[in-house]
């Protein structure tokens, strides 16, 4: 068990060193990265040792490496100067079309919406709110 823990911690430290050298501008303080890697690997090794039992050292080391990589990836930030993948939705959303623009077709209100009460004088209104089924029986 002690060799498994030392192996997990050393794998986590090695992964943290590689990550801190490869992505220095995208990671926070180096001390945090170098502490997160081994601790995450130790936790992952402990969990895998508890689940799989003794005698599964390669599996425990792989799980420790995976948990360490997952927690180190949570520390990553966006690269400086890199374009964001999402845009401001208010600027890219087209303006709503008016009734004069031709989207309203004659006969639309008579196609089943008028008798349900959802259309009033050519303008569609919201249906009354109903409680969801998650509230249980009434």
VEXFI-923966 format. One record per atom (N, C-alpha, C): residue number from 1; residue in three letters; x, y, z. Coordinates in steps of 0.001 Angstrom, whole numbers. Last residue first. Layout:
% residues N
DRENDO,resi,resn,c1,c2,c3
DRENDO,NUM,ALA,X,Y,Z;
...
% end
This chain:
% residues 138
DRENDO,resi,resn,c1,c2,c3
DRENDO,138,UNK,-53119,16476,-7081;
DRENDO,138,UNK,-53787,17664,-6541;
DRENDO,138,UNK,-54835,17307,-5547;
DRENDO,137,UNK,-50008,14695,-6859;
DRENDO,137,UNK,-51457,14760,-7103;
DRENDO,137,UNK,-52047,15999,-6464;
DRENDO,136,UNK,-46961,16520,-7698;
DRENDO,136,UNK,-47721,15415,-7166;
DRENDO,136,UNK,-49207,15575,-7430;
DRENDO,135,UNK,-45279,18282,-8867;
DRENDO,135,UNK,-45895,18697,-7615;
DRENDO,135,UNK,-46735,17589,-6989;
DRENDO,134,UNK,-44455,17390,-11305;
DRENDO,134,UNK,-43592,17069,-10181;
DRENDO,134,UNK,-44183,17509,-8843;
DRENDO,133,UNK,-46018,18290,-13340;
DRENDO,133,UNK,-46409,17010,-12745;
DRENDO,133,UNK,-45561,16678,-11518;
DRENDO,132,UNK,-46455,21846,-12826;
DRENDO,132,UNK,-45870,20681,-13461;
DRENDO,132,UNK,-46297,19412,-12723;
DRENDO,131,UNK,-49296,24017,-13164;
DRENDO,131,UNK,-48224,23402,-12359;
DRENDO,131,UNK,-47711,22156,-13056;
DRENDO,130,UNK,-49583,26231,-15930;
DRENDO,130,UNK,-50110,25102,-15173;
DRENDO,130,UNK,-48974,24545,-14318;
DRENDO,129,UNK,-50412,29401,-17253;
DRENDO,129,UNK,-49420,28512,-16647;
DRENDO,129,UNK,-50116,27431,-15847;
DRENDO,128,UNK,-52201,29905,-20293;
DRENDO,128,UNK,-52105,30042,-18836;
DRENDO,128,UNK,-51159,28995,-18267;
DRENDO,127,UNK,-50237,30748,-23197;
DRENDO,127,UNK,-51240,29921,-22537;
DRENDO,127,UNK,-51111,30107,-21031;
DRENDO,126,UNK,-49653,33984,-24612;
DRENDO,126,UNK,-49205,32799,-23894;
DRENDO,126,UNK,-50378,32046,-23288;
DRENDO,125,UNK,-50971,34931,-27842;
DRENDO,125,UNK,-50631,35189,-26452;
DRENDO,125,UNK,-50274,33876,-25768;
DRENDO,124,UNK,-50688,36279,-31037;
DRENDO,124,UNK,-50648,35069,-30226;
DRENDO,124,UNK,-50238,35434,-28818;
DRENDO,123,UNK,-52909,38358,-32600;
DRENDO,123,UNK,-51651,38311,-31864;
DRENDO,123,UNK,-51686,37091,-30954;
DRENDO,122,UNK,-55440,38440,-33751;
DRENDO,122,UNK,-54290,38310,-34637;
DRENDO,122,UNK,-52949,38261,-33934;
DRENDO,121,UNK,-57195,38598,-31523;
DRENDO,121,UNK,-57101,39692,-32480;
DRENDO,121,UNK,-55814,39628,-33305;
DRENDO,120,UNK,-55637,36066,-30038;
DRENDO,120,UNK,-56608,37119,-29749;
DRENDO,120,UNK,-56305,38296,-30658;
DRENDO,119,UNK,-55088,32737,-29585;
DRENDO,119,UNK,-54941,33855,-30505;
DRENDO,119,UNK,-56046,34852,-30210;
DRENDO,118,UNK,-55752,30775,-27826;
DRENDO,118,UNK,-54388,31267,-27787;
DRENDO,118,UNK,-54177,32466,-28692;
DRENDO,117,UNK,-58179,29504,-27870;
DRENDO,117,UNK,-58079,30724,-27081;
DRENDO,117,UNK,-56681,31286,-27009;
DRENDO,116,UNK,-58729,27412,-29491;
DRENDO,116,UNK,-58103,27097,-28209;
DRENDO,116,UNK,-57950,28334,-27330;
DRENDO,115,UNK,-59706,28521,-31795;
DRENDO,115,UNK,-60658,27856,-30915;
DRENDO,115,UNK,-60041,27488,-29579;
DRENDO,114,UNK,-57332,29563,-32864;
DRENDO,114,UNK,-58414,30468,-32477;
DRENDO,114,UNK,-59380,29786,-31527;
DRENDO,113,UNK,-55676,27498,-33598;
DRENDO,113,UNK,-55300,28301,-32446;
DRENDO,113,UNK,-56449,29178,-31966;
DRENDO,112,UNK,-56589,26252,-35878;
DRENDO,112,UNK,-56620,25495,-34635;
DRENDO,112,UNK,-56252,26309,-33417;
DRENDO,111,UNK,-56261,28101,-37958;
DRENDO,111,UNK,-55724,26745,-38091;
DRENDO,111,UNK,-55669,25997,-36769;
DRENDO,110,UNK,-56912,30729,-37827;
DRENDO,110,UNK,-58018,29792,-37955;
DRENDO,110,UNK,-57544,28344,-37984;
DRENDO,109,UNK,-54500,32017,-37791;
DRENDO,109,UNK,-55285,32006,-36565;
DRENDO,109,UNK,-56423,30999,-36647;
DRENDO,108,UNK,-53756,31736,-40451;
DRENDO,108,UNK,-52965,31100,-39405;
DRENDO,108,UNK,-53761,30986,-38117;
DRENDO,107,UNK,-55091,33174,-42330;
DRENDO,107,UNK,-55603,31858,-42020;
DRENDO,107,UNK,-54832,31131,-40938;
DRENDO,106,UNK,-52285,34759,-43741;
DRENDO,106,UNK,-53731,34747,-43501;
DRENDO,106,UNK,-54199,33320,-43258;
DRENDO,105,UNK,-49241,34752,-41939;
DRENDO,105,UNK,-49998,34320,-43093;
DRENDO,105,UNK,-51480,34366,-42781;
DRENDO,104,UNK,-46660,36692,-41000;
DRENDO,104,UNK,-48014,36314,-40614;
DRENDO,104,UNK,-48797,35967,-41859;
DRENDO,103,UNK,-44414,37565,-42237;
DRENDO,103,UNK,-44369,36253,-41622;
DRENDO,103,UNK,-45735,35780,-41200;
DRENDO,102,UNK,-44414,40126,-43312;
DRENDO,102,UNK,-44850,39032,-44149;
DRENDO,102,UNK,-44789,37669,-43499;
DRENDO,101,UNK,-43963,42438,-41935;
DRENDO,101,UNK,-42850,41901,-42698;
DRENDO,101,UNK,-43212,40653,-43489;
DRENDO,100,UNK,-45953,43391,-40311;
DRENDO,100,UNK,-45964,43843,-41701;
DRENDO,100,UNK,-44876,43188,-42538;
DRENDO,99,UNK,-45390,42520,-37790;
DRENDO,99,UNK,-46468,41834,-38508;
DRENDO,99,UNK,-46493,42233,-39980;
DRENDO,98,UNK,-41763,42510,-37490;
DRENDO,98,UNK,-43098,43022,-37217;
DRENDO,98,UNK,-44117,42254,-38044;
DRENDO,97,UNK,-39240,40481,-36067;
DRENDO,97,UNK,-39933,41012,-37236;
DRENDO,97,UNK,-41322,41490,-36849;
DRENDO,96,UNK,-36672,41354,-33742;
DRENDO,96,UNK,-37918,40657,-34069;
DRENDO,96,UNK,-38619,41317,-35248;
DRENDO,95,UNK,-33236,41405,-34779;
DRENDO,95,UNK,-34390,42110,-34233;
DRENDO,95,UNK,-35661,41346,-34602;
DRENDO,94,UNK,-31012,38683,-34104;
DRENDO,94,UNK,-31689,39610,-35002;
DRENDO,94,UNK,-32901,40237,-34326;
DRENDO,93,UNK,-28309,38562,-31915;
DRENDO,93,UNK,-29695,38174,-32113;
DRENDO,93,UNK,-30369,39166,-33047;
DRENDO,92,UNK,-25831,39668,-31475;
DRENDO,92,UNK,-25981,38772,-32617;
DRENDO,92,UNK,-27417,38342,-32865;
DRENDO,91,UNK,-26002,41254,-29197;
DRENDO,91,UNK,-25544,41860,-30440;
DRENDO,91,UNK,-25818,40982,-31653;
DRENDO,90,UNK,-26848,39546,-27217;
DRENDO,90,UNK,-27677,40707,-27535;
DRENDO,90,UNK,-27265,41345,-28858;
DRENDO,89,UNK,-24875,37650,-26942;
DRENDO,89,UNK,-26132,37254,-27581;
DRENDO,89,UNK,-26999,38456,-27928;
DRENDO,88,UNK,-21579,37823,-27691;
DRENDO,88,UNK,-22614,38512,-26951;
DRENDO,88,UNK,-23946,38254,-27647;
DRENDO,87,UNK,-20328,34497,-28280;
DRENDO,87,UNK,-20457,35923,-28555;
DRENDO,87,UNK,-21534,36528,-27685;
DRENDO,86,UNK,-17893,32053,-27411;
DRENDO,86,UNK,-19266,32539,-27437;
DRENDO,86,UNK,-19280,34040,-27656;
DRENDO,85,UNK,-15201,31674,-27473;
DRENDO,85,UNK,-16009,30864,-28377;
DRENDO,85,UNK,-17452,31327,-28417;
DRENDO,84,UNK,-12884,34396,-27562;
DRENDO,84,UNK,-13880,33604,-26855;
DRENDO,84,UNK,-14730,32835,-27856;
DRENDO,83,UNK,-9556,34336,-28698;
DRENDO,83,UNK,-10940,34746,-28917;
DRENDO,83,UNK,-11893,33816,-28189;
DRENDO,82,UNK,-6798,34999,-26586;
DRENDO,82,UNK,-7529,34058,-27432;
DRENDO,82,UNK,-8982,34480,-27526;
DRENDO,81,UNK,-5534,36584,-24800;
DRENDO,81,UNK,-5566,37030,-26188;
DRENDO,81,UNK,-6309,36093,-27114;
DRENDO,80,UNK,-4561,33913,-22713;
DRENDO,80,UNK,-4694,35354,-22901;
DRENDO,80,UNK,-4643,35705,-24391;
DRENDO,79,UNK,-6615,30994,-22567;
DRENDO,79,UNK,-5333,31594,-22943;
DRENDO,79,UNK,-5513,33095,-23144;
DRENDO,78,UNK,-8622,30326,-19720;
DRENDO,78,UNK,-8491,30618,-21140;
DRENDO,78,UNK,-7142,31263,-21402;
DRENDO,77,UNK,-7204,28059,-17240;
DRENDO,77,UNK,-7975,29239,-17642;
DRENDO,77,UNK,-7850,29385,-19149;
DRENDO,76,UNK,-7180,25082,-15257;
DRENDO,76,UNK,-6834,25793,-16493;
DRENDO,76,UNK,-7771,26968,-16739;
DRENDO,75,UNK,-8096,23614,-13145;
DRENDO,75,UNK,-7345,24828,-12840;
DRENDO,75,UNK,-7027,25661,-14075;
DRENDO,74,UNK,-9180,21363,-14206;
DRENDO,74,UNK,-10099,22348,-13644;
DRENDO,74,UNK,-9403,23657,-13295;
DRENDO,73,UNK,-6981,19859,-14816;
DRENDO,73,UNK,-7669,20520,-15924;
DRENDO,73,UNK,-8689,21537,-15424;
DRENDO,72,UNK,-6352,18821,-12334;
DRENDO,72,UNK,-5470,19843,-12909;
DRENDO,72,UNK,-6140,20562,-14077;
DRENDO,71,UNK,-8422,16977,-12114;
DRENDO,71,UNK,-8381,18130,-11212;
DRENDO,71,UNK,-7434,19212,-11711;
DRENDO,70,UNK,-7734,15201,-14215;
DRENDO,70,UNK,-9039,15861,-14183;
DRENDO,70,UNK,-9017,17087,-13273;
DRENDO,69,UNK,-5191,14314,-13497;
DRENDO,69,UNK,-5362,15080,-14735;
DRENDO,69,UNK,-6690,15828,-14745;
DRENDO,68,UNK,-5874,12942,-11138;
DRENDO,68,UNK,-4946,14073,-11095;
DRENDO,68,UNK,-5087,14945,-12344;
DRENDO,67,UNK,-7504,10952,-12178;
DRENDO,67,UNK,-8068,11914,-11226;
DRENDO,67,UNK,-7174,13147,-11134;
DRENDO,66,UNK,-5591,9593,-13817;
DRENDO,66,UNK,-6796,10207,-14384;
DRENDO,66,UNK,-7419,11244,-13474;
DRENDO,65,UNK,-3725,8678,-11949;
DRENDO,65,UNK,-3300,9601,-13001;
DRENDO,65,UNK,-4503,10309,-13624;
DRENDO,64,UNK,-5391,6962,-10502;
DRENDO,64,UNK,-4745,8095,-9830;
DRENDO,64,UNK,-4290,9135,-10846;
DRENDO,63,UNK,-5975,5083,-12474;
DRENDO,63,UNK,-7059,5895,-11912;
DRENDO,63,UNK,-6489,7124,-11214;
DRENDO,62,UNK,-3401,4025,-12837;
DRENDO,62,UNK,-4096,4675,-13960;
DRENDO,62,UNK,-5238,5566,-13469;
DRENDO,61,UNK,-2919,2958,-10307;
DRENDO,61,UNK,-2068,4042,-10796;
DRENDO,61,UNK,-2718,4772,-11976;
DRENDO,60,UNK,-4896,986,-10227;
DRENDO,60,UNK,-4921,2067,-9238;
DRENDO,60,UNK,-4069,3242,-9695;
DRENDO,59,UNK,-4001,-680,-12275;
DRENDO,59,UNK,-5304,-27,-12395;
DRENDO,59,UNK,-5378,1156,-11434;
DRENDO,58,UNK,-1554,-1571,-11214;
DRENDO,58,UNK,-1592,-787,-12462;
DRENDO,58,UNK,-2909,-44,-12660;
DRENDO,57,UNK,-2470,-2901,-8755;
DRENDO,57,UNK,-1630,-1706,-8721;
DRENDO,57,UNK,-1652,-934,-10046;
DRENDO,56,UNK,-4181,-4818,-7561;
DRENDO,56,UNK,-4530,-4131,-8812;
DRENDO,56,UNK,-3761,-2812,-8903;
DRENDO,55,UNK,-3644,-5785,-5063;
DRENDO,55,UNK,-3274,-6604,-6206;
DRENDO,55,UNK,-3611,-5993,-7551;
DRENDO,54,UNK,-6477,-4930,-3015;
DRENDO,54,UNK,-5035,-5094,-3216;
DRENDO,54,UNK,-4779,-5984,-4438;
DRENDO,53,UNK,-9381,-3231,-4437;
DRENDO,53,UNK,-8664,-4069,-3486;
DRENDO,53,UNK,-7181,-4153,-3825;
DRENDO,52,UNK,-11106,-1580,-5841;
DRENDO,52,UNK,-10583,-2783,-6490;
DRENDO,52,UNK,-9873,-3730,-5534;
DRENDO,51,UNK,-11846,423,-3922;
DRENDO,51,UNK,-12830,-223,-4792;
DRENDO,51,UNK,-12318,-1552,-5323;
DRENDO,50,UNK,-9484,1166,-2624;
DRENDO,50,UNK,-10647,759,-1839;
DRENDO,50,UNK,-11647,-11,-2698;
DRENDO,49,UNK,-7917,1884,-4777;
DRENDO,49,UNK,-7472,783,-3930;
DRENDO,49,UNK,-8634,262,-3089;
DRENDO,48,UNK,-9383,4080,-5725;
DRENDO,48,UNK,-9276,2878,-6565;
DRENDO,48,UNK,-8793,1666,-5759;
DRENDO,47,UNK,-9051,5827,-3543;
DRENDO,47,UNK,-10393,5392,-3945;
DRENDO,47,UNK,-10313,4113,-4785;
DRENDO,46,UNK,-6263,6135,-3565;
DRENDO,46,UNK,-6938,5601,-2394;
DRENDO,46,UNK,-8327,5075,-2750;
DRENDO,45,UNK,-5830,7283,-6083;
DRENDO,45,UNK,-5241,5984,-5752;
DRENDO,45,UNK,-5914,5333,-4567;
DRENDO,44,UNK,-7236,9717,-5749;
DRENDO,44,UNK,-7641,8757,-6774;
DRENDO,44,UNK,-7086,7372,-6522;
DRENDO,43,UNK,-5681,10811,-3675;
DRENDO,43,UNK,-7108,10551,-3468;
DRENDO,43,UNK,-7614,9538,-4492;
DRENDO,42,UNK,-3205,11005,-5001;
DRENDO,42,UNK,-3341,10197,-3786;
DRENDO,42,UNK,-4796,9848,-3507;
DRENDO,41,UNK,-3867,12761,-7064;
DRENDO,41,UNK,-3450,11402,-7388;
DRENDO,41,UNK,-3543,10486,-6170;
DRENDO,40,UNK,-4417,15056,-5582;
DRENDO,40,UNK,-5478,14442,-6383;
DRENDO,40,UNK,-5121,13005,-6750;
DRENDO,39,UNK,-1866,15492,-4516;
DRENDO,39,UNK,-3000,15240,-3615;
DRENDO,39,UNK,-4140,14584,-4381;
DRENDO,38,UNK,-247,15924,-6824;
DRENDO,38,UNK,-40,14754,-5960;
DRENDO,38,UNK,-1221,14451,-5037;
DRENDO,37,UNK,-1684,18320,-7949;
DRENDO,37,UNK,-1388,17089,-8670;
DRENDO,37,UNK,-1189,15880,-7776;
DRENDO,36,UNK,-1771,20395,-6025;
DRENDO,36,UNK,-3001,19750,-6477;
DRENDO,36,UNK,-2725,18408,-7143;
DRENDO,35,UNK,834,21308,-5717;
DRENDO,35,UNK,167,20670,-4580;
DRENDO,35,UNK,-1073,19896,-5023;
DRENDO,34,UNK,1441,22407,-8151;
DRENDO,34,UNK,2304,21331,-7650;
DRENDO,34,UNK,1735,20665,-6402;
DRENDO,33,UNK,-546,24387,-8267;
DRENDO,33,UNK,-540,23297,-9250;
DRENDO,33,UNK,275,22123,-8727;
DRENDO,32,UNK,240,26048,-6170;
DRENDO,32,UNK,-1079,25418,-6144;
DRENDO,32,UNK,-1132,24220,-7091;
DRENDO,31,UNK,2737,26877,-7079;
DRENDO,31,UNK,2644,26111,-5828;
DRENDO,31,UNK,1307,25391,-5720;
DRENDO,30,UNK,2141,28398,-9324;
DRENDO,30,UNK,2811,27103,-9502;
DRENDO,30,UNK,2727,26242,-8244;
DRENDO,29,UNK,-1021,29962,-9679;
DRENDO,29,UNK,275,29894,-9015;
DRENDO,29,UNK,856,28483,-9068;
DRENDO,28,UNK,-2861,28789,-12563;
DRENDO,28,UNK,-2609,29742,-11468;
DRENDO,28,UNK,-1213,29531,-10881;
DRENDO,27,UNK,-2278,28489,-16129;
DRENDO,27,UNK,-2470,27910,-14802;
DRENDO,27,UNK,-2237,28968,-13729;
DRENDO,26,UNK,-1605,29701,-18476;
DRENDO,26,UNK,-2995,29308,-18307;
DRENDO,26,UNK,-3291,28728,-16935;
DRENDO,25,UNK,1085,30134,-18579;
DRENDO,25,UNK,216,31315,-18602;
DRENDO,25,UNK,-1240,30975,-18348;
DRENDO,24,UNK,2225,27552,-18567;
DRENDO,24,UNK,2466,28456,-17430;
DRENDO,24,UNK,1520,29658,-17408;
DRENDO,23,UNK,1877,24799,-19717;
DRENDO,23,UNK,866,25848,-19711;
DRENDO,23,UNK,1100,26851,-18589;
DRENDO,22,UNK,4246,23262,-19379;
DRENDO,22,UNK,3634,23383,-20699;
DRENDO,22,UNK,2640,24548,-20780;
DRENDO,21,UNK,4891,23398,-16701;
DRENDO,21,UNK,5886,23826,-17693;
DRENDO,21,UNK,5255,24051,-19062;
DRENDO,20,UNK,2622,22441,-15483;
DRENDO,20,UNK,3076,23793,-15134;
DRENDO,20,UNK,4140,24301,-16096;
DRENDO,19,UNK,2446,19861,-16584;
DRENDO,19,UNK,1397,20849,-16865;
DRENDO,19,UNK,1868,22265,-16566;
DRENDO,18,UNK,4754,18672,-15505;
DRENDO,18,UNK,4590,18780,-16965;
DRENDO,18,UNK,3561,19846,-17307;
DRENDO,17,UNK,4125,18855,-12772;
DRENDO,17,UNK,5317,19517,-13312;
DRENDO,17,UNK,5215,19705,-14827;
DRENDO,16,UNK,1811,17258,-12672;
DRENDO,16,UNK,1727,18676,-12312;
DRENDO,16,UNK,2936,19455,-12835;
DRENDO,15,UNK,2896,14781,-13372;
DRENDO,15,UNK,1879,15391,-14232;
DRENDO,15,UNK,1736,16884,-13940;
DRENDO,14,UNK,4605,14409,-11179;
DRENDO,14,UNK,5156,14479,-12532;
DRENDO,14,UNK,4169,15132,-13490;
DRENDO,13,UNK,2709,14304,-9115;
DRENDO,13,UNK,3711,15375,-9124;
DRENDO,13,UNK,4324,15531,-10511;
DRENDO,12,UNK,1331,11967,-9850;
DRENDO,12,UNK,630,13250,-9768;
DRENDO,12,UNK,1586,14429,-9797;
DRENDO,11,UNK,3393,10081,-9630;
DRENDO,11,UNK,2736,10307,-10924;
DRENDO,11,UNK,2001,11641,-10947;
DRENDO,10,UNK,3893,10323,-6884;
DRENDO,10,UNK,4940,10704,-7838;
DRENDO,10,UNK,4372,10904,-9238;
DRENDO,9,UNK,1474,9421,-5822;
DRENDO,9,UNK,1921,10794,-5559;
DRENDO,9,UNK,2987,11231,-6548;
DRENDO,8,UNK,1492,6759,-6754;
DRENDO,8,UNK,417,7685,-7135;
DRENDO,8,UNK,858,9133,-6956;
DRENDO,7,UNK,3794,5788,-5475;
DRENDO,7,UNK,3706,5801,-6932;
DRENDO,7,UNK,2630,6748,-7429;
DRENDO,6,UNK,3025,6036,-2795;
DRENDO,6,UNK,4180,6794,-3295;
DRENDO,6,UNK,4178,6875,-4819;
DRENDO,5,UNK,863,4244,-2807;
DRENDO,5,UNK,643,5652,-2483;
DRENDO,5,UNK,1798,6519,-2985;
DRENDO,4,UNK,2220,1872,-3427;
DRENDO,4,UNK,1142,2336,-4303;
DRENDO,4,UNK,861,3830,-4061;
DRENDO,3,UNK,3858,1635,-1261;
DRENDO,3,UNK,4463,1836,-2583;
DRENDO,3,UNK,3427,2333,-3588;
DRENDO,2,UNK,1966,1239,732;
DRENDO,2,UNK,2811,2428,800;
DRENDO,2,UNK,3469,2707,-545;
DRENDO,1,UNK,828,-1197,0;
DRENDO,1,UNK,0,0,0;
DRENDO,1,UNK,870,1258,0;
% end
